Amino acid sequence: MASNSTGKWVERAATTGGGRTYRGQRPVNWYASLVVICVVGLLLVGYSRYQRTHRTTSSSGPPTTQQTWFAALGIDICGTIKPNLPASTNGATTGFTANGNGVLTIEPKNSSESGANAILGKFVSGYKGLQLTSSTLQYPGTAALSNGEVCPKGSPDAGKPGVVIVNSWPNFESKSKGTQPSGQPQNLLFSNGQLITLAFVPVNATIPKPPANVITSLINAVEQGTSATTSTTAPALSTTSTTAPVPSTTSTTAGSTTSTTK
């Protein structure tokens, strides 16, 4: 009897599909998994797009003679950011040049400038009036400043002794406070998209990145892969096009002469 009762109970349960309570349950975990997959997928697509349009430009090795890199340079003297270095005039003899807008072009011409020789000191030594060592910094046209000297009157750090500090950031997206080279500052290796600030400031001063407009020029140079100097001089072509209408004056004169003769 007990066996027959049990069998009938199992049979009734089977015909009802496991009971009303079971049929009423929804596969919540399955739906939740679908939502998570969709959200993660959208995030990955968005991140991929961001990476494509905001490339991190620091590279893993020094440049070769077949590569062109760009870096931003700022110079802070006693709390004042100096004007951008004028464009280099020695581009025929060196691959490290200033574009005039705060961007440096790093385009090694030979083995003495490529690989481990692609260093900040090579640019400094080739730029007239610029000097950098671990103890001395000179901005072109001004007196050299050495460690321990007091910042001049009129500067934000006036009256405070200063030291030479070089800070660099691997790329324009870096949020860090920057790092200082472990050895001589002039031996700092260049990297593509790098930010560099040369400073003579009090030892505990915060070293700023190059100005925002310089960083913008750097981003444009890196993304276009061409020198900012080239893009700056390109509009000169519009001057030629402006003179183009001159022939129309001649044709007008010709027409009026003909009609007068008749």
Phi, psi and omega in degrees: 000318180295323181292318179296321179297318179296318180297318179296324181293317178297320180297318179295321180296322180293320182290337180266004178071031176092005177101158182298323182295317180295316181296334184278349182282143176256149178284072186302316182298324180293315178296320179298320178297319178299316180298314180299316180299317180296316181296314179298319179299315179297320179296319180295320178297316179296318180294321179298318178295318179298317180297325180288325183265345178230067186295137170280120195258358179292140183248164188273353182213164179296159183282155174258178179288354179260004184243153173233121179245168179222147177218154178259140181232129173236152179230120183248114178248108176055039176092000178247124176283119182285158177301154178303144177299136175300158181301141180295151178246006184248031182298341180284339185248348181219152178265001180251104186226155175266138182270351179096352180241017180093354180262137175257138173262128180245099186223080186308135179268335182204184184294338180286349179243351183261175178059226182290352179269359178278077186238160181302321182300330178294321176293313183301314183294336180266356181256116185298128176091349179263133181223138179211124168221184178289348183234354184221138175224131178228124173270137183309132178087359178235167180287147177291143179245133182245155181311131179097341178292151181274138178297140185292161177298147179091347179269156179303331182255025183307136177085353180260139176291142183243164176223159178277126178225135174241123178245146176220153177234138186295333180197172186286352178265355184296134180257003183283174177276002181091164179232153178256141179298144184289332179252221177294134183299331181290349179268010178299125178284138176286151169219156185289130181082010184288148172250135181225135174233124173266131185220145167236101188214167174304149190302329182263009182289151175275125181273121181279159171290165171305156182305157183301321181293330177290318179296321177298317177296323178296313180302315179298317181296316181294315183289326180276336180072019179230159181294138178296335179295317179299314181293331180288322183277345183304319182300348180301335179299333181294336178296319179296317181294332179294326182279351183302322183297351182306316180304332182296330178295320180296316181295325179295317180297317181300318181297317182291328179292315181300315182293328179292320182296315177299000000 
